[in-house]
Amino acid sequence: MTSVQKTPSVIGFNNESYMHYLAIRYIYNSTDPKWELIRWTGISEISEQTWIELHHTAKHDVEIGGGSLKGYEFVNNELISHERINSKFWPANWMWVIQS
């Protein structure tokens, strides 16, 4: 019997590409009726609260699979990592990394 080791994969997004990822994954390609009302909404028209909810959904899905999803930002030339969004506003200047 051969043992197969899973090689971790990492994908990084800038803010705009992460929002597109969330929209495609959870709104446009979803059968979940929760997102049906905004399926025909343009990305720029989606509320910040909805983006945060989509992020939490993605984070949950990644963590269920044993991975992690973190946000990163530069503050005073220092890279700061964030485990969660601690605001009711979407952090527009973050970068996002999914590791699975």
N, C-alpha and C positions, 0 to 999 in steps of 0.2 A: 504494500500500500504506500502510495506516495503522498507526502504532506505538501500542501500548497499554501504558501504564505501570501497573504494579501498585502500588496504594496500600497501604502497610503497615497491618496491623490489629493492635490491641493489646487484650488482655483481661486483666483483673485478678481475682483470687480472694482471699477471705479463706481461712484454713486449712480451715475446714469445707467450704466450697464447692469448694475444690481437691480435697479428698479425695473428694467426691461425683463430681467430674469424672473423676478417675482411676478410680474404681470403675465408673462407667457406661462409660467409653471402653475400659478394658482388662480388666475382669472380666465385667460383665453383658452387654455387647454384643460380646464377643470370641468367635471360634471357636478361639482358641489353647488347646490342651489343657492348657497350663501353668497356666492360671487356673481350670480346670474344678473342681478340688477346693474352691476357696473361693467359687465362684459363688453358692452358697446360704448363705454366711456373712454375717452382719450386719456392717455397716461398723465398728461398735464392737469386733467380735471379730477384726478383721484385725490381724496383728502389725505392729510398727513396722518390722521388717526388710522385710516385704512392701510397706508403703507406700513405703519408700525405693527398693525395686526397681521399683515402679510409676512412681515419679517419674523414675528413670533411664531407663526405657523411654519415657516421655513426652518427656523432654528430648532423647533420641536422635531420636525421630520429628520433633520440632519443628526440630531443627538440620539434619536431612537435607533438610528443606524450605527451608532458608535462614533460619530464624528463631532465636529465642532464648527460653529459659525461665530466669527468675531468681527467687530468693527474696529478700525484703526484710524487715528487722526494725528496730525502733527500739531503740537502745542509748544511754542517757543523752541522750535527746531528739535523737539523730542517726539518720538513715535510713542503714542499712548494706545494701549489696547482696551477694548470695552467688551465685556461679556453680555451686556444688555443695553437697551436704550432707556435711559433714566429721565426721560422728558416726554411731554406730550407733543413735542415738535420733532419732525423728521430731521436727523442730523445730515444735512446736505453736503458737508465737507469730509465725510468719512470714506474710507476704503473698506472693502468687505472681503473676507477670506473664509472659504468653506474648505474644511479638511475632512476627508472621509476615509 
